[in-house]
Amino acid sequence: MLHRAYASTLVVLAALVAGAWAVPDKSPPDVLDTPALTSALATRTLVNGLTLAGQRLVAVGQRGHVLLSDDQGKSWQQAAVPVSADLVAVSFPTADNGWAVGHDGVVLASSDGGRTWTRQLDGRTMGEVLVKHYTASGDAKWLAEAQRFASQGAENPLLDVWFDDAQHGTVVGAFGLVLRTADGGKTWEPLMHATDNPKALHLYAVRRVGGELYLAGEQGLLLKLDNERGRFVALTTPYQGTLFGLVGNDRVVLAFGLRGNVVRSTDRGRTWTSVPTGVPVGLTAGTLDDKGRIVLASQAGHVLISTDDGATFTPLKTERALPAAAVSRTGGGALVLGGPRGVQTVGV
């Protein structure tokens, strides 16, 4: 009979040997289950989206970072976020209620001005939403598409978000993803079947301008919601390249994209004309400043301002060019730009 202490030692040695030969789990943690880390460098890392929540600036970006500023961009604090997926866009229809979207199909919501966030949707649950909806509709074609999306898991990003108020919003993304909610994000309704996008092109932007809801994307794809038909119908424009964004007011709507291209409509999207900008690179962000002027920013750091509703643009001189993915007014007479180098405030 083995001595009890000796037997215990053999058990320990056996466990150590088994551990030594075991293959360690090297798979990275799922970003949908990993909260964003607090980082002193968050203001210097990639920022993709900017907006105002009342008087507060909200910026979203890499690894789930959400930054807040209550002093027009002079200083920033990092918010608590339950995921570390890259965030791409943000919308606050009120000072308290806001939504952010990004990679892995994530939709986050905040009810306290961006200080804290909860996950409402992600790529793992989106497939279930799509399959359930198109199973109930009996549409075999779109059910097959929904099942394909579901089989891909969380790999398809959402690329923009727009909320009209605290209940009604729309998100868009890769391969023609379009979903809307009428209850603040508690439930989502797919709209791919009601979108004139037969090639399932990526959708980069959704905005309501002048009372109309527009979508913009690849290959000159520009759509407007026909409220009577309940369908996003394709519009004809003079530019067939990728469109990254939308901006405008009650008198005009502009879509902007690759190689400095801008198309403009003064009749609610019925007809469009090209606007020369003199910029040879992609225009990636747009907003209205505190004076109501139209502002566009480029991936190379150009900042353009129009005082005539987008008919012409003048470059703004800045101290240093910051490649921009996002731009917002500050509420204090300046602009804040976001991009690969973080956030920067510029005077106008």
HUBELPE-V913283 format. One record per helix or strand of 2 or more residues. SS is the DSSP state (alpha for helix, beta for strand). FROM is the first residue (numbers start at 0). TO is the last residue. If there is no record, write none. Layout:
BEGIN
SS:FROM:TO ; SS:FROM:TO
END
This chain:
BEGIN
alpha:3:20 ; alpha:41:43 ; beta:46:52 ; beta:55:60 ; alpha:61:63 ; beta:65:68 ; beta:76:77 ; beta:86:91 ; beta:97:101 ; alpha:102:104 ; beta:106:109 ; beta:117:120 ; alpha:122:136 ; alpha:139:150 ; beta:157:162 ; beta:168:172 ; alpha:173:175 ; beta:177:180 ; beta:188:189 ; alpha:191:193 ; beta:202:208 ; beta:211:216 ; alpha:217:219 ; beta:221:225 ; beta:230:233 ; beta:242:247 ; beta:252:256 ; alpha:257:259 ; beta:261:264 ; beta:272:273 ; beta:282:287 ; beta:293:297 ; beta:302:305 ; beta:313:314 ; beta:325:328 ; beta:333:338 ; beta:341:346
END
